Amino acid sequence: MGRLLRVPAAGAALFVLATMVPAPEVPPAAASAPAAPAAAAPGRFALAGKLIQGGLASGTVPRGTRMLTLEGKAIPFASDGRFIIAFDRDAPASARLEAALADGTTVSETLAIAPRAWDISRLDTLPKYPVPQPEFERTRPGELAQITAARSKETDAAGWRQDFLWPVTGRISTLFGSQRVYKNGEAGSYHSGIDIARPTGTVVLAPADGVVVLAAAKPFTLEGNLLMIDHGMGLNTAFMHLSRIDVTVGQRVRRGQPVGAVGMTGRATGPHLHWSLKWRDARIDPLLVAGPMPMAD
């Protein structure tokens, strides 16, 4: 897989590479979960974590904040002033963070978002795949509606405050953000998560505390057995291709709790776990949240 160019795209690709992929080109200090920020100085934000495409950061609002916005969109913050923000794979170079204070003044900061280089592979002789089939077109809208409904659920989960665990450890077979470009320069959707190759039946752990918001009753066309966990403050996990799901919708799960098992249901060429993270509309690189992959058992 060559790293040749950046191609803008939206959505999520679901494909598996058989070979080991190189480490992503990000500053070494970025490859760790954001630490809890210090208390904000008067009239200032306190931020922790790298501001980078696909990254997650945490912060504390200035004292007296009554409303917080990022690029004009309101975002929640806890009673102690803590909040999280994240930046999509194709996030622009800057974002404006603003707090409206009770005394009528505002505090704002323009955040510089570091760019990244993505792994792009060219398949110039192949048309974009898959070609939509009637069965896919019939079932897919209902599946997407379930995913959208799950992501719209707001819970009081506090996993967003925790350091995230790797749900499984093993060989990373596809990196977040990688993309294929097909015949006539038609770009496929970029890979929305990270793939970890492990045998079917390998236990999958909850990366942080949360509430189950989707546990597929039957395999989805692309994702297979799909499990989604809300970690609070708009941050959620999705596990795809599971061989089984061991939790139910509405169940509270704890960091490190078994929630399912690796499989190859849905569109998958071999057993692996696809783990994706999303904050609101921003897709996040799990490698930047969970840190470097530890050695597998």
C-alpha positions as CSV (number, residue, x, y, z in Angstrom):
1,M,0.0,0.0,0.0
2,G,1.7,3.2,-1.1
3,R,1.3,6.6,0.6
4,L,1.0,8.7,-2.5
5,L,-1.6,11.5,-2.1
6,R,-4.5,12.6,-0.1
7,V,-7.9,12.1,-1.6
8,P,-10.9,13.7,0.1
9,A,-13.9,11.4,0.7
10,A,-16.7,10.8,3.1
11,G,-18.2,7.7,4.7
12,A,-16.6,4.5,5.8
13,A,-14.9,1.8,3.8
14,L,-15.0,-1.8,5.0
15,F,-12.1,-3.8,3.6
16,V,-9.2,-5.9,5.0
17,L,-5.6,-6.0,3.9
18,A,-3.7,-9.2,4.3
19,T,-0.3,-7.6,5.0
20,M,1.0,-5.6,7.9
21,V,0.6,-1.9,7.4
22,P,3.2,0.7,8.4
23,A,2.7,2.9,11.5
24,P,0.8,6.1,10.8
25,E,2.8,9.2,10.3
26,V,1.9,11.2,13.4
27,P,4.1,12.9,16.0
28,P,5.1,10.2,18.6
29,A,3.6,12.3,21.4
30,A,0.2,12.2,19.7
31,A,-0.1,8.4,20.0
32,S,-1.6,8.4,23.5
33,A,-4.9,9.1,25.1
34,P,-5.4,12.7,26.1
35,A,-4.5,13.4,29.8
36,A,-7.0,15.2,32.0
37,P,-6.4,19.0,31.5
38,A,-5.3,21.2,34.4
39,A,-7.8,23.7,35.8
40,A,-8.3,26.6,33.4
41,A,-6.7,29.9,34.2
42,P,-9.2,32.8,34.6
43,G,-10.5,33.7,31.2
44,R,-8.7,30.8,29.4
45,F,-9.4,27.3,28.2
46,A,-7.3,24.4,29.5
47,L,-6.7,21.8,26.8
48,A,-4.9,18.4,26.8
49,G,-4.1,16.1,23.9
50,K,-2.8,16.7,20.4
51,L,-5.0,18.7,18.0
52,I,-4.6,16.6,14.9
53,Q,-6.8,15.1,12.2
54,G,-8.5,12.0,13.7
55,G,-7.5,13.1,17.2
56,L,-9.4,13.5,20.5
57,A,-8.7,16.2,23.1
58,S,-10.1,17.1,26.4
59,G,-10.5,20.4,28.1
60,T,-11.9,22.6,30.8
61,V,-14.0,25.6,30.1
62,P,-13.2,29.1,31.6
63,R,-14.9,29.9,34.9
64,G,-18.5,31.2,34.4
65,T,-19.0,29.5,31.0
66,R,-22.7,29.1,30.2
67,M,-22.3,27.9,26.6
68,L,-19.5,26.3,24.7
69,T,-19.3,26.0,20.9
70,L,-16.9,24.5,18.4
71,E,-17.1,26.1,14.9
72,G,-20.5,27.6,16.0
73,K,-22.0,24.3,17.1
74,A,-22.9,23.9,20.8
75,I,-21.1,21.1,22.6
76,P,-21.8,19.9,26.2
77,F,-19.6,20.2,29.2
78,A,-19.8,18.6,32.6
79,S,-20.6,20.3,35.9
80,D,-16.9,20.4,36.7
81,G,-16.2,22.2,33.4
82,R,-14.7,19.2,31.6
83,F,-15.4,18.6,27.9
84,I,-14.1,16.7,24.9
85,I,-13.6,17.6,21.3
86,A,-12.4,15.6,18.3
87,F,-11.4,16.2,14.7
88,D,-12.4,14.2,11.7
89,R,-9.9,12.5,9.3
90,D,-10.5,15.4,6.9
91,A,-10.7,18.2,9.4
92,P,-9.6,21.6,8.1
93,A,-6.5,23.3,9.4
94,S,-8.2,25.3,12.1
95,A,-11.3,25.3,14.4
96,R,-12.7,28.0,16.6
97,L,-13.5,27.1,20.2
98,E,-15.7,29.7,22.0
99,A,-17.2,30.1,25.4
100,A,-20.0,32.5,26.2
101,L,-19.7,33.6,29.9
102,A,-22.4,34.5,32.3
103,D,-21.2,38.2,32.4
104,G,-21.9,38.5,28.7
105,T,-18.3,38.3,27.5
106,T,-16.8,35.6,25.4
107,V,-13.5,33.7,25.4
108,S,-12.4,32.2,22.1
109,E,-9.4,30.4,20.7
110,T,-8.5,29.3,17.2
111,L,-7.1,25.8,17.3
112,A,-4.5,24.7,14.8
113,I,-5.3,21.2,13.6
114,A,-2.2,19.3,12.5
115,P,-2.5,17.5,9.1
116,R,-1.6,13.9,8.5
117,A,-0.5,11.8,5.5
118,W,-2.8,8.9,4.7
119,D,-2.1,5.5,3.1
120,I,-3.6,5.6,-0.4
121,S,-3.6,2.7,-2.8
122,R,-4.3,3.0,-6.5
123,L,-6.2,0.3,-8.3
124,D,-6.4,2.0,-11.7
125,T,-7.7,-1.0,-13.7
126,L,-10.6,-1.9,-11.3
127,P,-14.0,-0.2,-11.1
128,K,-15.2,1.0,-7.8
129,Y,-16.6,-2.0,-5.8
130,P,-19.1,-3.1,-4.7
131,V,-21.7,-2.5,-7.4
132,P,-25.0,-2.0,-5.7
133,Q,-27.3,-5.0,-5.8
134,P,-31.1,-5.1,-5.4
135,E,-30.9,-6.9,-2.1
136,F,-28.3,-4.5,-0.7
137,E,-30.4,-1.5,-1.8
138,R,-33.5,-3.0,-0.1
139,T,-31.9,-3.8,3.3
140,R,-29.3,-1.0,3.6
141,P,-31.6,1.9,4.4
142,G,-33.0,0.1,7.4
143,E,-29.6,-0.8,8.7
144,L,-28.4,2.8,8.4
145,A,-31.5,4.0,10.2
146,Q,-30.6,1.7,13.2
147,I,-27.0,3.1,13.2
148,T,-28.2,6.7,13.1
149,A,-30.8,6.1,15.9
150,A,-28.1,4.5,18.1
151,R,-25.7,7.4,17.6
152,S,-28.4,9.9,18.5
153,K,-28.9,8.4,21.9
154,E,-27.6,10.5,24.8
155,T,-26.6,8.7,28.0
156,D,-24.9,9.6,31.2
157,A,-22.0,7.3,30.6
158,A,-18.6,8.7,31.9
159,G,-16.2,6.5,29.9
160,W,-15.2,9.7,28.0
161,R,-13.2,10.6,31.1
162,Q,-11.1,7.4,31.1
163,D,-8.0,6.2,29.4
164,F,-9.1,3.8,26.7
165,L,-8.1,0.1,26.5
166,W,-7.4,-1.8,23.3
167,P,-10.5,-4.1,23.0
168,V,-8.2,-6.8,21.6
169,T,-4.5,-6.9,21.0
170,G,-2.9,-8.2,17.8
171,R,-1.6,-7.3,14.3
172,I,-3.1,-4.2,12.9
173,S,-4.1,-5.1,9.3
174,T,-5.7,-1.8,8.2
175,L,-5.1,1.7,9.5
176,F,-7.7,4.4,10.1
177,G,-8.0,6.8,7.2
178,S,-6.5,4.5,4.5
179,Q,-8.3,4.7,1.1
180,R,-8.4,3.2,-2.3
181,V,-8.7,5.0,-5.6
182,Y,-10.2,3.1,-8.5
183,K,-10.5,3.3,-12.2
184,N,-10.9,6.8,-13.6
185,G,-9.7,8.3,-10.3
186,E,-12.9,7.4,-8.5
187,A,-12.1,7.4,-4.8
188,G,-13.6,4.9,-2.4
189,S,-14.6,5.9,1.1
190,Y,-11.8,6.0,3.6
191,H,-11.4,3.3,6.3
192,S,-13.4,4.6,9.3
193,G,-11.7,2.6,12.0
194,I,-8.8,0.2,12.7
195,D,-8.7,-3.5,11.9
196,I,-7.0,-6.0,14.3
197,A,-6.5,-9.5,12.9
198,R,-7.3,-12.1,15.6
199,P,-8.9,-15.6,15.4
200,T,-12.6,-16.1,15.5
201,G,-13.8,-16.3,19.1
202,T,-11.1,-14.0,20.6
203,V,-12.8,-12.1,23.4
204,V,-13.5,-8.4,22.8
205,L,-13.4,-6.0,25.8
206,A,-15.1,-2.7,26.4
207,P,-12.5,0.0,25.9
208,A,-14.1,2.3,28.5
209,D,-17.3,2.5,30.6
210,G,-20.5,3.0,28.6
211,V,-24.0,2.0,27.7
212,V,-24.9,-0.4,24.9
213,V,-26.9,1.5,22.3
214,L,-27.0,-1.1,19.5
215,A,-26.6,-4.9,19.5
216,A,-27.5,-6.2,16.1
217,A,-30.3,-8.8,16.2
218,K,-28.9,-10.2,13.0
219,P,-25.8,-9.5,10.9
220,F,-25.8,-6.2,8.9
221,T,-24.9,-6.4,5.2
222,L,-21.5,-4.7,5.6
223,E,-20.8,-4.6,9.4
224,G,-22.0,-8.1,10.2
225,N,-22.8,-8.5,13.9
226,L,-22.5,-4.8,15.0
227,L,-22.2,-3.6,18.6
228,M,-22.2,0.1,19.6
229,I,-21.4,1.5,23.0
230,D,-22.0,5.1,24.0
231,H,-19.2,6.5,26.3
232,G,-21.0,9.8,27.0
233,M,-20.5,13.4,25.7
234,G,-21.1,12.3,22.1
235,L,-18.3,9.7,22.0
236,N,-19.1,6.2,20.9
237,T,-17.5,2.9,19.9
238,A,-18.6,0.5,17.1
239,F,-17.4,-3.1,16.8
240,M,-18.0,-4.8,13.5
241,H,-17.8,-8.4,12.2
242,L,-18.3,-10.0,15.6
243,S,-18.9,-13.7,15.8
244,R,-21.2,-13.1,18.8
245,I,-22.5,-10.2,21.0
246,D,-22.6,-10.9,24.7
247,V,-24.4,-7.7,25.9
248,T,-27.8,-6.2,25.3
249,V,-29.2,-2.7,24.4
250,G,-29.4,-0.5,27.5
251,Q,-26.9,-2.6,29.5
252,R,-24.1,-0.6,31.3
253,V,-20.6,-2.0,30.6
254,R,-17.4,-1.4,32.5
255,R,-13.9,-0.7,31.1
256,G,-12.3,-4.2,30.4
257,Q,-15.6,-6.1,30.5
258,P,-16.1,-8.8,27.8
259,V,-18.7,-7.7,25.4
260,G,-18.4,-10.1,22.4
261,A,-16.0,-12.1,20.2
262,V,-14.0,-11.5,17.0
263,G,-15.5,-12.9,13.9
264,M,-15.9,-12.4,10.1
265,T,-19.6,-11.7,9.7
266,G,-20.7,-9.1,7.1
267,R,-18.2,-8.1,4.5
268,A,-14.9,-9.4,5.7
269,T,-12.2,-11.6,4.1
270,G,-10.9,-13.0,7.3
271,P,-11.5,-12.9,11.1
272,H,-10.7,-9.5,12.6
273,L,-12.1,-6.8,14.8
274,H,-13.0,-3.5,13.1
275,W,-13.0,-0.9,15.9
276,S,-14.2,2.6,15.1
277,L,-14.7,5.7,17.3
278,K,-16.8,8.6,16.6
279,W,-17.4,11.9,18.4
280,R,-20.6,13.5,17.0
281,D,-19.9,13.7,13.2
282,A,-16.1,13.3,13.6
283,R,-14.5,9.9,13.0
284,I,-11.5,9.4,15.3
285,D,-8.4,7.3,15.0
286,P,-8.4,4.6,17.8
287,L,-4.7,4.5,17.6
288,L,-4.5,8.1,18.9
289,V,-7.0,7.3,21.7
290,A,-5.8,3.9,23.0
291,G,-2.1,4.6,22.3
292,P,0.5,2.2,20.8
293,M,-0.7,-1.4,20.4
294,P,0.6,-3.6,23.2
295,M,2.0,-7.0,22.6
296,A,-0.7,-9.7,22.1
297,D,-1.0,-12.4,24.7
